[in-house]
Amino acid sequence: MNQEIERKFLVASESWRAVADAGRICRQGYILSGMGGVTVRVRQIGGQGYVTFKGPARGISRAELEYEIPVADAEYMLDHFCAGHLISKVRYHVVYHGFVWEVDEFSGVNQGLVVAEIELEREDQAFDVPEWIGAEVSHERRYTNAALATHPFTAW
C-alpha cells in the first residue's frame, strides 16, 4: 500500500516562478464517502485522468491509492459525481535541493490561494526550505483540496 507523507506551505513570494516548469491545468473534485476519513478524488490533469482513494490523515501521513483512468471517464465523473465546487488550479513543479515541490495556483472560487507541497519518504525527513515558502499549513484542514471544494478560499 502506498503511503503519502506530505507537508504543505503557503507561498510567500513570486520568486518560485523563475524556476518553475510550464505548469499543467488541473481540475479535480470529490465524491462524498460515508466511510470515516476516506476521501475519493477524481482528477483531470493535462490529458490524463485519475481516481485516488486517501485514508484518514495521521499527522502528515495517510494511505493513498491512485489509478489512472480514461480521461473521458474522469471528465464524466467530475461533471456528474462530484460534490461541492470543482477545484481549478495550475500545478507547477519546482526542483529545489534535490526535492520536487508542487506549487498549486488556484483559480475560480479559490482564486488568490497559492500553496506548495513537498512529498517525503519519512515524516522526520529533513529538507531545505526555499526562500519563497511561507507558513506551514500541513495540519490546517481548511487548506486541503477536499475542504476547499466545500469551503472555498474566497468565502473565508
N, CA and C atoms as a LAMMPS dump frame, in Angstrom:
ITEM: TIMESTEP
0
ITEM: NUMBER OF ATOMS
468
ITEM: BOX BOUNDS ff ff ff
-5.0000000000000000e+02 5.0000000000000000e+02
-5.0000000000000000e+02 5.0000000000000000e+02
-5.0000000000000000e+02 5.0000000000000000e+02
ITEM: ATOMS id mol type element x y z
1 1 1 N 0.852 -1.177 0
2 1 2 C 0 0 0
3 1 3 C 0.893 1.234 0
4 2 1 N 0.496 2.2 -0.764
5 2 2 C 1.246 3.459 -0.826
6 2 3 C 0.92 4.328 0.368
7 3 1 N 1.925 5.036 0.826
8 3 2 C 1.777 5.967 1.937
9 3 3 C 2.175 7.347 1.431
10 4 1 N 1.297 8.319 1.616
11 4 2 C 1.604 9.696 1.257
12 4 3 C 2.05 10.423 2.518
13 5 1 N 3.239 10.992 2.446
14 5 2 C 3.757 11.816 3.543
15 5 3 C 4.041 13.173 2.92
16 6 1 N 3.243 14.149 3.308
17 6 2 C 3.258 15.431 2.603
18 6 3 C 3.207 16.589 3.593
19 7 1 N 3.997 17.612 3.292
20 7 2 C 3.927 18.857 4.061
21 7 3 C 3.487 19.958 3.111
22 8 1 N 2.666 20.858 3.632
23 8 2 C 2.054 21.906 2.811
24 8 3 C 2.351 23.26 3.427
25 9 1 N 2.653 24.235 2.539
26 9 2 C 3.039 25.572 2.967
27 9 3 C 2.344 26.625 2.104
28 10 1 N 2.103 27.781 2.672
29 10 2 C 1.685 28.927 1.872
30 10 3 C 2.903 29.434 1.117
31 11 1 N 2.658 30.063 -0.011
32 11 2 C 3.745 30.634 -0.806
33 11 3 C 3.822 32.118 -0.482
34 12 1 N 5.027 32.579 -0.126
35 12 2 C 5.203 33.934 0.393
36 12 3 C 5.641 34.952 -0.651
37 13 1 N 6.144 34.492 -1.8
38 13 2 C 6.58 35.438 -2.83
39 13 3 C 6.454 34.782 -4.201
40 14 1 N 6.675 35.582 -5.22
41 14 2 C 6.552 35.106 -6.608
42 14 3 C 7.867 34.558 -7.163
43 15 1 N 8.938 34.54 -6.377
44 15 2 C 10.246 34.165 -6.919
45 15 3 C 10.316 32.714 -7.392
46 16 1 N 9.405 31.856 -6.979
47 16 2 C 9.369 30.473 -7.44
48 16 3 C 9.117 30.387 -8.946
49 17 1 N 8.43 31.38 -9.497
50 17 2 C 8.073 31.348 -10.921
51 17 3 C 9.297 31.28 -11.834
52 18 1 N 10.401 31.878 -11.401
53 18 2 C 11.615 31.907 -12.231
54 18 3 C 12.22 30.525 -12.431
55 19 1 N 11.901 29.567 -11.556
56 19 2 C 12.496 28.234 -11.648
57 19 3 C 11.457 27.123 -11.833
58 20 1 N 10.21 27.493 -12.048
59 20 2 C 9.128 26.51 -12.202
60 20 3 C 9.037 26.018 -13.641
61 21 1 N 8.447 24.846 -13.805
62 21 2 C 8.142 24.367 -15.152
63 21 3 C 6.943 25.138 -15.701
64 22 1 N 6.448 24.764 -16.868
65 22 2 C 5.352 25.493 -17.522
66 22 3 C 4.007 25.309 -16.822
67 23 1 N 3.884 24.298 -15.983
68 23 2 C 2.635 24.05 -15.268
69 23 3 C 1.628 23.287 -16.116
70 24 1 N 0.713 22.639 -15.434
71 24 2 C -0.366 21.907 -16.101
72 24 3 C -1.688 22.26 -15.447
73 25 1 N -2.703 22.458 -16.274
74 25 2 C -4.04 22.761 -15.765
75 25 3 C -4.618 21.51 -15.124
76 26 1 N -5.19 21.704 -13.945
77 26 2 C -5.741 20.597 -13.179
78 26 3 C -7.171 20.938 -12.767
79 27 1 N -8.039 19.956 -12.936
80 27 2 C -9.423 20.076 -12.482
81 27 3 C -9.695 18.851 -11.642
82 28 1 N -10.212 19.059 -10.443
83 28 2 C -10.467 17.902 -9.597
84 28 3 C -11.698 18.124 -8.738
85 29 1 N -12.282 17.009 -8.326
86 29 2 C -13.46 17.043 -7.485
87 29 3 C -13.468 15.856 -6.555
88 30 1 N -14.444 15.845 -5.669
89 30 2 C -14.506 14.84 -4.619
90 30 3 C -15.866 14.171 -4.602
91 31 1 N -15.835 12.854 -4.507
92 31 2 C -17.05 12.063 -4.391
93 31 3 C -17.255 11.815 -2.905
94 32 1 N -18.4 12.217 -2.39
95 32 2 C -18.656 12.037 -0.963
96 32 3 C -18.618 10.562 -0.605
97 33 1 N -18.037 10.267 0.528
98 33 2 C -17.915 8.901 1
99 33 3 C -18.419 8.841 2.427
100 34 1 N -19.153 7.805 2.748
101 34 2 C -19.689 7.657 4.09
102 34 3 C -18.72 7.019 5.061
103 35 1 N -17.564 6.594 4.578
104 35 2 C -16.598 5.917 5.44
105 35 3 C -15.695 6.951 6.103
106 36 1 N -15.661 6.955 7.409
107 36 2 C -14.944 7.959 8.191
108 36 3 C -13.527 8.234 7.736
109 37 1 N -13.321 9.442 7.257
110 37 2 C -11.983 9.884 6.923
111 37 3 C -11.46 9.492 5.562
112 38 1 N -12.205 8.716 4.796
113 38 2 C -11.751 8.302 3.466
114 38 3 C -12.189 9.355 2.452
115 39 1 N -11.246 9.772 1.611
116 39 2 C -11.519 10.748 0.567
117 39 3 C -11.366 10.078 -0.786
118 40 1 N -12.34 10.312 -1.676
119 40 2 C -12.269 9.804 -3.042
120 40 3 C -12.171 11.012 -3.962
121 41 1 N -11.025 11.116 -4.655
122 41 2 C -10.765 12.266 -5.522
123 41 3 C -10.739 11.813 -6.976
124 42 1 N -11.326 12.644 -7.838
125 42 2 C -11.238 12.458 -9.283
126 42 3 C -10.459 13.645 -9.821
127 43 1 N -9.495 13.372 -10.692
128 43 2 C -8.647 14.456 -11.196
129 43 3 C -8.407 14.288 -12.695
130 44 1 N -8.472 15.431 -13.359
131 44 2 C -8.043 15.524 -14.75
132 44 3 C -6.894 16.52 -14.769
133 45 1 N -5.725 16.061 -15.187
134 45 2 C -4.572 16.941 -15.268
135 45 3 C -3.931 16.718 -16.621
136 46 1 N -3.917 17.785 -17.402
137 46 2 C -3.492 17.626 -18.784
138 46 3 C -4.444 16.675 -19.481
139 47 1 N -3.94 15.743 -20.225
140 47 2 C -4.764 14.773 -20.943
141 47 3 C -4.913 13.455 -20.22
142 48 1 N -4.751 13.464 -18.898
143 48 2 C -4.835 12.235 -18.125
144 48 3 C -5.915 12.34 -17.059
145 49 1 N -6.484 11.183 -16.711
146 49 2 C -7.485 11.117 -15.661
147 49 3 C -7.032 10.177 -14.562
148 50 1 N -7.45 10.466 -13.334
149 50 2 C -7.07 9.649 -12.182
150 50 3 C -8.218 9.577 -11.193
151 51 1 N -8.289 8.472 -10.485
152 51 2 C -9.13 8.367 -9.306
153 51 3 C -8.196 7.976 -8.164
154 52 1 N -8.374 8.643 -7.02
155 52 2 C -7.482 8.444 -5.885
156 52 3 C -8.302 8.227 -4.625
157 53 1 N -7.889 7.256 -3.849
158 53 2 C -8.506 6.972 -2.565
159 53 3 C -7.482 7.308 -1.49
160 54 1 N -7.875 8.177 -0.554
161 54 2 C -6.97 8.57 0.525
162 54 3 C -7.61 8.215 1.859
163 55 1 N -6.818 7.57 2.708
164 55 2 C -7.29 7.209 4.044
165 55 3 C -7.225 8.397 4.976
166 56 1 N -7.681 8.205 6.207
167 56 2 C -7.636 9.289 7.186
168 56 3 C -6.191 9.715 7.464
169 57 1 N -6.006 11.001 7.685
170 57 2 C -4.677 11.526 7.978
171 57 3 C -4.276 11.169 9.4
172 58 1 N -3.018 10.796 9.531
173 58 2 C -2.389 10.564 10.829
174 58 3 C -1.124 11.398 10.826
175 59 1 N -1.229 12.586 11.415
176 59 2 C -0.129 13.539 11.308
177 59 3 C -0.064 14.044 9.875
178 60 1 N 1.092 13.889 9.24
179 60 2 C 1.224 14.306 7.837
180 60 3 C 1.248 13.094 6.906
181 61 1 N 0.826 11.925 7.417
182 61 2 C 0.822 10.686 6.633
183 61 3 C -0.6 10.187 6.432
184 62 1 N -0.792 9.509 5.305
185 62 2 C -2.071 8.85 5.053
186 62 3 C -1.889 7.823 3.95
187 63 1 N -2.709 6.788 3.985
188 63 2 C -2.69 5.791 2.921
189 63 3 C -3.238 6.42 1.656
190 64 1 N -2.648 6.066 0.509
191 64 2 C -3.103 6.629 -0.765
192 64 3 C -2.98 5.576 -1.854
193 65 1 N -4.071 5.386 -2.586
194 65 2 C -4.098 4.505 -3.748
195 65 3 C -4.59 5.331 -4.926
196 66 1 N -3.796 5.389 -5.996
197 66 2 C -4.161 6.205 -7.157
198 66 3 C -4.11 5.345 -8.412
199 67 1 N -5.118 5.535 -9.275
200 67 2 C -5.225 4.752 -10.503
201 67 3 C -5.491 5.675 -11.68
202 68 1 N -4.771 5.456 -12.762
203 68 2 C -5.057 6.201 -13.977
204 68 3 C -6.318 5.619 -14.599
205 69 1 N -7.197 6.506 -15.067
206 69 2 C -8.434 6.104 -15.721
207 69 3 C -8.533 6.877 -17.037
208 70 1 N -9.365 6.426 -17.962
209 70 2 C -9.532 7.194 -19.204
210 70 3 C -9.984 8.628 -18.892
211 71 1 N -9.408 9.583 -19.601
212 71 2 C -9.717 10.987 -19.34
213 71 3 C -11.208 11.27 -19.532
214 72 1 N -11.848 10.582 -20.474
215 72 2 C -13.289 10.774 -20.681
216 72 3 C -14.083 10.343 -19.446
217 73 1 N -13.637 9.273 -18.78
218 73 2 C -14.294 8.836 -17.548
219 73 3 C -14.102 9.867 -16.443
220 74 1 N -12.875 10.407 -16.335
221 74 2 C -12.611 11.44 -15.32
222 74 3 C -13.49 12.655 -15.559
223 75 1 N -13.594 13.094 -16.816
224 75 2 C -14.435 14.255 -17.139
225 75 3 C -15.89 13.986 -16.772
226 76 1 N -16.387 12.793 -17.076
227 76 2 C -17.765 12.452 -16.748
228 76 3 C -17.982 12.467 -15.231
229 77 1 N -17.061 11.842 -14.494
230 77 2 C -17.183 11.814 -13.029
231 77 3 C -17.145 13.222 -12.452
232 78 1 N -16.254 14.061 -12.96
233 78 2 C -16.174 15.438 -12.473
234 78 3 C -17.483 16.185 -12.715
235 79 1 N -18.083 15.955 -13.855
236 79 2 C -19.31 16.666 -14.209
237 79 3 C -20.564 16.11 -13.548
238 80 1 N -20.551 14.825 -13.153
239 80 2 C -21.783 14.201 -12.67
240 80 3 C -21.725 13.603 -11.266
241 81 1 N -20.543 13.259 -10.761
242 81 2 C -20.458 12.543 -9.494
243 81 3 C -19.901 13.368 -8.341
244 82 1 N -19.23 14.456 -8.631
245 82 2 C -18.504 15.182 -7.591
246 82 3 C -19.38 16.202 -6.881
247 83 1 N -19.186 16.286 -5.566
248 83 2 C -19.959 17.198 -4.727
249 83 3 C -19.181 18.496 -4.524
250 84 1 N -19.894 19.548 -4.196
251 84 2 C -19.247 20.825 -3.904
252 84 3 C -18.72 21.492 -5.163
253 85 1 N -17.771 22.382 -4.972
254 85 2 C -17.149 23.1 -6.079
255 85 3 C -16.011 22.264 -6.64
256 86 1 N -15.836 22.311 -7.946
257 86 2 C -14.662 21.681 -8.521
258 86 3 C -13.455 22.563 -8.243
259 87 1 N -12.33 21.936 -8.026
260 87 2 C -11.072 22.644 -7.805
261 87 3 C -10.437 22.886 -9.164
262 88 1 N -10.095 24.139 -9.429
263 88 2 C -9.378 24.524 -10.647
264 88 3 C -8.062 25.152 -10.228
265 89 1 N -6.981 24.664 -10.822
266 89 2 C -5.665 25.188 -10.468
267 89 3 C -4.673 24.861 -11.57
268 90 1 N -3.546 25.538 -11.516
269 90 2 C -2.406 25.167 -12.342
270 90 3 C -1.366 24.629 -11.377
271 91 1 N -0.855 23.439 -11.691
272 91 2 C 0.164 22.814 -10.857
273 91 3 C 1.514 22.962 -11.536
274 92 1 N 2.451 23.529 -10.792
275 92 2 C 3.823 23.727 -11.262
276 92 3 C 4.759 22.833 -10.457
277 93 1 N 5.868 22.446 -11.069
278 93 2 C 6.909 21.706 -10.363
279 93 3 C 8.156 22.574 -10.277
280 94 1 N 8.728 22.601 -9.086
281 94 2 C 9.956 23.349 -8.836
282 94 3 C 10.938 22.4 -8.152
283 95 1 N 12.106 22.208 -8.757
284 95 2 C 13.14 21.386 -8.143
285 95 3 C 14.013 22.293 -7.28
286 96 1 N 14.182 21.882 -6.013
287 96 2 C 14.987 22.681 -5.086
288 96 3 C 15.762 21.744 -4.169
289 97 1 N 17.057 21.769 -4.251
290 97 2 C 17.965 20.98 -3.414
291 97 3 C 17.57 19.51 -3.363
292 98 1 N 17.302 18.938 -4.538
293 98 2 C 17.038 17.509 -4.634
294 98 3 C 15.601 17.079 -4.4
295 99 1 N 14.71 18.004 -4.131
296 99 2 C 13.297 17.689 -3.924
297 99 3 C 12.454 18.385 -4.98
298 100 1 N 11.335 17.765 -5.314
299 100 2 C 10.38 18.39 -6.222
300 100 3 C 9.247 18.967 -5.382
301 101 1 N 9.084 20.272 -5.481
302 101 2 C 7.978 20.97 -4.833
303 101 3 C 6.863 21.114 -5.857
304 102 1 N 5.624 20.858 -5.445
305 102 2 C 4.459 21.105 -6.288
306 102 3 C 3.815 22.389 -5.806
307 103 1 N 3.731 23.359 -6.696
308 103 2 C 3.117 24.648 -6.372
309 103 3 C 1.777 24.711 -7.085
310 104 1 N 0.712 24.879 -6.322
311 104 2 C -0.64 24.961 -6.875
312 104 3 C -1.13 26.395 -6.797
313 105 1 N -1.45 26.955 -7.967
314 105 2 C -2.02 28.299 -8.06
315 105 3 C -3.499 28.13 -8.421
316 106 1 N -4.36 28.406 -7.46
317 106 2 C -5.785 28.152 -7.612
318 106 3 C -6.472 29.268 -8.384
319 107 1 N -7.583 28.898 -9.026
320 107 2 C -8.43 29.87 -9.718
321 107 3 C -9.879 29.597 -9.311
322 108 1 N -10.805 30.268 -9.961
323 108 2 C -12.219 30.078 -9.631
324 108 3 C -12.526 30.517 -8.216
325 109 1 N -13.276 29.692 -7.475
326 109 2 C -13.702 30.051 -6.125
327 109 3 C -12.557 30.028 -5.111
328 110 1 N -11.39 29.567 -5.53
329 110 2 C -10.219 29.568 -4.659
330 110 3 C -9.133 30.508 -5.174
331 111 1 N -9.535 31.437 -6.063
332 111 2 C -8.617 32.435 -6.628
333 111 3 C -7.847 33.159 -5.532
334 112 1 N -6.553 33.329 -5.746
335 112 2 C -5.715 34.045 -4.79
336 112 3 C -4.927 33.141 -3.857
337 113 1 N -5.277 31.871 -3.799
338 113 2 C -4.563 30.933 -2.939
339 113 3 C -3.441 30.268 -3.736
340 114 1 N -2.242 30.272 -3.175
341 114 2 C -1.094 29.586 -3.77
342 114 3 C -0.419 28.804 -2.652
343 115 1 N -0.331 27.49 -2.816
344 115 2 C 0.304 26.637 -1.81
345 115 3 C 1.38 25.785 -2.471
346 116 1 N 2.341 25.36 -1.67
347 116 2 C 3.411 24.479 -2.134
348 116 3 C 3.43 23.237 -1.251
349 117 1 N 3.616 22.085 -1.881
350 117 2 C 3.663 20.82 -1.16
351 117 3 C 4.964 20.105 -1.48
352 118 1 N 5.454 19.369 -0.507
353 118 2 C 6.623 18.523 -0.701
354 118 3 C 6.278 17.15 -0.163
355 119 1 N 6.548 16.107 -0.957
356 119 2 C 6.319 14.738 -0.507
357 119 3 C 7.63 14.179 0.011
358 120 1 N 7.528 13.494 1.149
359 120 2 C 8.694 12.966 1.828
360 120 3 C 8.627 11.45 1.921
361 121 1 N 9.755 10.841 2.204
362 121 2 C 9.808 9.39 2.412
363 121 3 C 9.546 9.019 3.869
364 122 1 N 9.852 9.957 4.784
365 122 2 C 9.636 9.76 6.218
366 122 3 C 9.11 11.058 6.811
367 123 1 N 8.321 10.957 7.86
368 123 2 C 7.788 12.169 8.49
369 123 3 C 8.886 13.06 9.05
370 124 1 N 9.984 12.476 9.494
371 124 2 C 11.066 13.258 10.095
372 124 3 C 12.181 13.6 9.095
373 125 1 N 11.933 13.395 7.823
374 125 2 C 12.954 13.657 6.8
375 125 3 C 13.274 15.147 6.713
376 126 1 N 14.548 15.455 6.702
377 126 2 C 14.993 16.849 6.609
378 126 3 C 14.988 17.309 5.149
379 127 1 N 14.729 18.588 4.956
380 127 2 C 14.768 19.191 3.62
381 127 3 C 15.039 20.676 3.774
382 128 1 N 15.611 21.253 2.722
383 128 2 C 15.861 22.692 2.714
384 128 3 C 14.607 23.411 2.254
385 129 1 N 14.306 24.523 2.902
386 129 2 C 13.103 25.298 2.592
387 129 3 C 13.486 26.476 1.698
388 130 1 N 12.884 26.567 0.502
389 130 2 C 13.175 27.704 -0.379
390 130 3 C 12.752 29.03 0.256
391 131 1 N 13.371 30.115 -0.186
392 131 2 C 13.087 31.445 0.369
393 131 3 C 11.664 31.91 0.072
394 132 1 N 11.001 31.329 -0.908
395 132 2 C 9.654 31.749 -1.283
396 132 3 C 8.559 31.021 -0.501
397 133 1 N 8.953 30.16 0.415
398 133 2 C 7.994 29.421 1.24
399 133 3 C 7.616 30.248 2.458
400 134 1 N 6.3 30.236 2.766
401 134 2 C 5.788 30.943 3.936
402 134 3 C 5.392 29.967 5.033
403 135 1 N 4.311 30.275 5.7
404 135 2 C 3.853 29.499 6.856
405 135 3 C 3.446 28.081 6.477
406 136 1 N 3.75 27.142 7.357
407 136 2 C 3.316 25.761 7.149
408 136 3 C 1.85 25.618 7.534
409 137 1 N 1.082 24.923 6.687
410 137 2 C -0.342 24.705 6.929
411 137 3 C -0.703 23.215 6.838
412 138 1 N 0.291 22.358 7.025
413 138 2 C 0.083 20.909 6.903
414 138 3 C -1.034 20.386 7.796
415 139 1 N -1.189 20.963 8.967
416 139 2 C -2.172 20.462 9.929
417 139 3 C -3.466 21.278 9.938
418 140 1 N -3.61 22.194 8.989
419 140 2 C -4.826 23.007 8.913
420 140 3 C -5.738 22.453 7.83
421 141 1 N -6.782 21.788 8.247
422 141 2 C -7.686 21.087 7.333
423 141 3 C -8.261 21.995 6.248
424 142 1 N -8.509 23.252 6.551
425 142 2 C -9.149 24.132 5.57
426 142 3 C -8.312 24.3 4.3
427 143 1 N -7.015 23.996 4.36
428 143 2 C -6.154 24.104 3.184
429 143 3 C -6.109 22.82 2.352
430 144 1 N -6.789 21.77 2.781
431 144 2 C -6.843 20.57 1.949
432 144 3 C -7.747 20.847 0.754
433 145 1 N -7.436 20.225 -0.359
434 145 2 C -8.262 20.43 -1.545
435 145 3 C -9.696 19.972 -1.314
436 146 1 N -9.878 18.894 -0.551
437 146 2 C -11.238 18.42 -0.26
438 146 3 C -12.025 19.48 0.503
439 147 1 N -11.392 20.141 1.464
440 147 2 C -12.073 21.205 2.214
441 147 3 C -12.335 22.41 1.323
442 148 1 N -11.388 22.74 0.448
443 148 2 C -11.572 23.879 -0.456
444 148 3 C -12.734 23.662 -1.428
445 149 1 N -13.074 22.404 -1.7
446 149 2 C -14.203 22.099 -2.586
447 149 3 C -15.538 22.438 -1.92
448 150 1 N -15.586 22.401 -0.6
449 150 2 C -16.842 22.706 0.098
450 150 3 C -16.825 24.062 0.788
451 151 1 N -15.64 24.544 1.156
452 151 2 C -15.486 25.85 1.805
453 151 3 C -14.383 26.625 1.091
454 152 1 N -14.717 27.238 -0.045
455 152 2 C -13.699 27.879 -0.876
456 152 3 C -12.977 29.034 -0.189
457 153 1 N -11.744 29.242 -0.622
458 153 2 C -10.875 30.275 -0.086
459 153 3 C -11.507 31.667 -0.163
460 154 1 N -12.225 31.952 -1.244
461 154 2 C -12.824 33.29 -1.404
462 154 3 C -13.966 33.535 -0.413
463 155 1 N -14.441 32.497 0.274
464 155 2 C -15.525 32.652 1.259
465 155 3 C -15 32.757 2.691
466 156 1 N -13.705 32.682 2.891
467 156 2 C -13.152 32.763 4.245
468 156 3 C -13.287 34.161 4.793
